[in-house]
Amino acid sequence: MAIRGRSRWFLIILIALVAVAASYSFWLPWIGHYLVQAGAPEKADIIVVLAGDGWGNRVLKAAELAREGYAPQVLVSGPDGSYDNFESDLAIAFVEKKGYPRSNFIGFPHHGRSTHEEAALIVPELRSRGVKRFILVTSDTHTRRAGKNFREAAKDMQVIVVAAESRDFSPDAWWREREGQKAILFEWLKTVADRIGL
């Protein structure tokens, strides 16, 4: 009887594993799409671009939105630690080389080490500038978590989250490339840590 019971459980587990493998085209994209929670840009008082993108996709997206007239200026978040530079200084120099006027960008150097800390530092600065509505630009994989952090910190403001395309991530095919796998792993770990207050 014990052998029959084990055989039944083995068969159930085997069928479950086959079902999971056969349905990967549904649940693997869901894992990527869950992290992306952004919308279309709307007119706002200012654009805020978050730190953490060494390729410049975030600041370039913010620059395009400013050029298209969605907001007059871009606040560029920039922690220290990039070879004795603040990331905001490097990002503004980068976007200026790409042909965008430096006058459109406001550097916001700080010592924050997480999205939660960024929100806690940036939101008071926005309040001091009289901002009621802002566009938050970050990488697509980061939009859900960043939006949550900033909405919690800025309950008196409207937050419009806009995604900058990631260099090595596609929610529909992230598992095919090593960089996409890393992006998903790190962002899910941070999302879970954020949920449990770490």
Secondary structure, DSSP 8 states (H G I E B T S, - for coil): -HHHHHHHHHHHHHHHHHHHHHTHHHHHHHHHHHH---------SEEEE-S--TTSHHHHHHHHHHHTTS-S-EEEEEES-BTTB-HHHHHHHHHHHTT--GGGEEEEEE---SHHHHHHHHHHHHHHTT-SEEEEEEEGGGHHHHHHHHHHH-TTSEEEEEEE--TT--TTTGGGSHHHHHHHHHHHHHHHHHHTT-
